[in-house]
Amino acid sequence: MRGASLRAAVSCSTDAPLPPKLSAVVTTSDQAARFGRIVVQRRRVLGLTTRDVHKAGGPSTPTLNRIEAGRIRQPSRDTLVKLDRALRWQSGSAARTFDGGLPETV
């Protein structure tokens, strides 16, 4: 009986919505991955390496690598400002892009 109760408690329907906290994590992860792809694309359009971005006033190379890989769930305000500068985006573009919008170039 205990085994059956445990199986019932562990099993879940594929149609069931995610719990609110888990749903937020998935959204944030998707958001970070999307942002990373946009940053990579812009960097490549400009013909910059990650080191070039840092030299142009952008975030450090390790931070940029984590952003581009979608591993930073919420970049700091300072990091977003640095991305705007180095990627030649209008002020506030990196923050808007992270929140689901699109960047504006200078």
PyMOL commands that set and color helices and strands:
alter all, ss='L'
color gray80, all
select helices_A, chain A and resi 2-10+20-45+50-55+61-68+77-86+93-98
alter helices_A, ss='H'
color red, helices_A
deselect
rebuild
show_as cartoon
